[in-house]
Amino acid sequence: MQYPLLIILAALAFLSTGCASVVSGTDQKLTFNSEPEEATVTVSGRVLGKTPLTVPVDRGSNQSITFEKEGYETYTAQLSTTTNPWFFGNIVIGGLLGSTTDGVSGAIHEFSPDQYFVTLKPDTPTGISTSKPRQIKEIIIAFSGEFRHQLASGGGEKVDTIVQLLGVDASEKATTIRALNQLALANENDLELAKTIIEVYDVQ
């Protein structure tokens, strides 16, 4: 006869901690990449490490992120957040108590996107890089969806630019686009795709 009481106590304990806190936790793994690599990543004053890295970051809104590397301009921005969908379930199940708990713990917030890629500008008067590998990474990451769609459809402005940067002859363009599309299908991560293309075509 004590089982109903235990079930009730367990349910109350669950609700008091907040659904989003229990299901999603109070931190979230984020991936940081930069061009060039080895940039120091700092979130709200806490140094996380050097790129590339994937680390858990405490959930919360209005957090600043900084990428720093000697010889390059410092990049600073805000981490983008959305409301964790479990928070709404928590309001329905846990009422005010559960939702307040999530608000205090930070679990109400969910980082979106969860991957960040930053191209650092050289600390020079022009701030311009002519590096082909860097340009390839910038195009593929900045125009990911468009680039992949153009590869699948046989070409387009972004694909043409990449092909030119690869130094491919016009007679080999169609073959190259098909090969790039196969690489894209095998690499869902845009940065890894760019690195693979640069390596396969030995871009300097």
N, C-alpha and C positions, 0 to 999 in steps of 0.2 A: 504493500500500500504506500510505501515511501517513494516509489518510482515517479509518480506524477510530480511530487514536490521537487525531486532532483532534476526532472526535466524542466520545470519552471525556473529553478535557480540557474540552470545552465543557459536557458534562453535569455534570462535577464542579464547574465554575465556577458553573453554574446552581444546583446543590444547595447549594453553600456559601453562597450569598446568601439562600437561603430562598424557597420558592415564594410565600408570602404577600407577602413584601417585593417580589418581582419583579412579581407579578400585580396586587396591590392597592396597592403603595407603602406608605410609612411615614407618609403623611398622608391625610386624607379631607376632602372639602369639606362644610362644615356651613352651614346657613342659620339666621340669628338674626333674629327679629322681636320687636317689643315694642309695647305700647300704654301710653303714647304712644311715638312713634318718637323717634329721636335719643338713645337710651340708649347709654351706653358699655359695650361688652362686653369683659370681661377673662377669659381662661382661664389658670389657674395663674400669675397674676401678669403675664401678657403681654397688653397692650391690643391687641385685634383691630380695633377701629373702632366706629362707631356704627350702630345699627339703622336701616333694614333692611340686612343685608349677608350675603354668601355668601363664605366664605374657607376655605382649607385649614388644617386643624388637625392637629398631630402626633398620631398615634395613641398611646394609652397609657391605662392605667387610673388611677382615683383622681384625676382632674383636676377641679378646682373651676371653676365658671363664675359670673361676677358681672355683673349689669346695674345700672348706676348712672345716675341723672339728677337734676339739681337740682330740689328740690321734691317728690321721691318717695323712698319707702323703698328702700334697697338690697336687691336680691334675689340670694341666693347658693344654689347647689345643686351637685350632682355630675353630670358628664357620664356618661350611661349607656353602657356598653360590653357587647358580646357577643364571643364568640370568632370570629374571622374563619374562615369555612369552609375557606379555602385552607390554613389551618394544619394541619388534619387530613390534607389531601392531602400536605402537606409531610412529615408524620411517615411516611406510607406510602412516599413517593418518596425523601425525603432522609434519613430516619432521624433520629437524635439531633442530628447536626450542623446540619441544616437547621432543625429545630424550635428549637434553642437560638438560632440566628441571628435567627429571627423574634421570639423572646422578648426578646432584647436590643434589637432595632430598634423594637419596639412594634407591628410588623405583625400580631402575634397578635390584637390588639384591633381591634374594629370598632365605631364609634359607632352606636348604635341607641336612639332615633330620630336622624335626621340633620337634622331641622328642630326649632327651638325657638321657642316663642312665650311671652312673659311679659307679664302685665298688672301694671304697677307700681302700688302703692297710694300715693295722695297722702299727703305727710308732714303730715297734719292730725290733730287729736284723734280724729276719727271714722274716718279712713282709707277713707271711702266715696265713690265717684263716682256721680253720677246721670246722667252723660252717656249718652244713648241710643246714639250710635255705638259707644261703648266697650262697652256691654252687649251689643249685637249681635255684636261681634267675640268677646267672651268666650263667648257661648253657642255660636256656630258653631264655634269652635275647640275648646272644651272638650267639646262633644257632637257632634263631626263626623259620625261614623257614624250615630248615632241621628237627628240632624237631617236628614241626607240620606235616610235610610230613611223617615222620616215625610213628607218632601216627596214621595217617590215613591209613597207609599201614600195620599196625599191629606190628611194632617194628623196632629196629635199635640200633646202638651204643649209641646215645644220650638218647633215651628212656630207654634203659637198665640201664644206669647210674642213671637216675632219679628214676627208680623203685627200684634200690638198695639203694639209699639215703632215700627212703620212708620206707625201711625196710619190703617190701612186700615178703611173701613166694613165692617160685617158682610156687607152685600150683595155686596161685592167680594172676600170672603175666598177663595172657591173659585178665582176667576180669578187672584188674587194668588199662591196656592199653586202653581198650574200655571206661572205666570211665574217664580216662585222656583226651581222644579224645573228649568226650562230653563236658568236661570243657573247652577245647581249642576252640571248636566251639562256645561256649557261651561267651568266653572272647577274643576279638580281641586285647586288650592291653596286651602285654607280661608280664609286671610287675604285672598287676592285676591277670593274669593267674597264675603266680608263687606264689603270695600271697594266692590265693584261694587254690591251691594245698597244700601249707604248712599248711593252716588252716584246710582243710578237713582231711588231714592225720596226723594232730597234730605232725608235725616235730619239734623236739627240737634241 
